[in-house]
């Protein structure tokens, strides 16, 4: 079992589409897969047509008064379950701060599920916070989409420094380019430069494409409604490359 967090300090880089689409591909490959929507915006829940509501909210969840297993919802896709978001997740940092060993809470909550799933994807909100620290402790892989811009370079280097300074040796950071527009000279130049400087960036990139944006309209993973498209092929290639890196 692997716990994969889709994370970036910066927002709007494609974290949710990454979690939803890669989880779908994992499930299609017969891996028992769970997505935990930790973002109070509830975008993953929306894409899977599941109401973003958790009984008891973040307080009872973090207190351990409700087991995660009882909160999980089936999606319309075989092998793929969802633990939905809740608007109270906007206060997860505050709730965690009231607990002993707050950075260990998510790991403890997830432990009973490790025998049930092959992959658990954590769809994470942006920023570095107490919740982020708990996510780092619970995860084995930090999958980080980066848009080819100078700001993304800055956040990638901040994230690498944080992992190094805090000695998170169990955590494997896997960055890849997201929303890449090869019609833009700047995107092409930054991708070439960054790939040389950070050789851990994956070879396969996700393009900036309208069929990915349609996920909000279709309310399902990309490959479920666009089986043959450049973007679907890109996600499949990315997933295969990730499997090679982590196995």
HELIX and SHEET records of a PDB file:
HELIX    1   1 UNK A   15  UNK A   28  1                                  14    
HELIX    2   2 UNK A   43  UNK A   47  1                                   5    
HELIX    3   3 UNK A   57  UNK A   62  1                                   6    
HELIX    4   4 UNK A   68  UNK A   71  5                                   4    
HELIX    5   5 UNK A   87  UNK A   91  5                                   5    
HELIX    6   6 UNK A   92  UNK A   97  1                                   6    
HELIX    7   7 UNK A  102  UNK A  104  5                                   3    
HELIX    8   8 UNK A  105  UNK A  111  1                                   7    
HELIX    9   9 UNK A  130  UNK A  138  1                                   9    
HELIX   10  10 UNK A  150  UNK A  165  1                                  16    
HELIX   11  11 UNK A  185  UNK A  197  1                                  13    
HELIX   12  12 UNK A  210  UNK A  213  1                                   4    
HELIX   13  13 UNK A  215  UNK A  218  1                                   4    
HELIX   14  14 UNK A  222  UNK A  225  1                                   4    
HELIX   15  15 UNK A  230  UNK A  246  1                                  17    
SHEET    1   A 7 UNK A  72  UNK A  74  0                                        
SHEET    2   A 7 UNK A  80  UNK A  83 -1                                        
SHEET    3   A 7 UNK A  33  UNK A  37  1                                        
SHEET    4   A 7 UNK A 119  UNK A 123  1                                        
SHEET    5   A 7 UNK A   2  UNK A   6  1                                        
SHEET    6   A 7 UNK A 141  UNK A 146  1                                        
SHEET    7   A 7 UNK A 172  UNK A 177  1                                        
END                                                                             
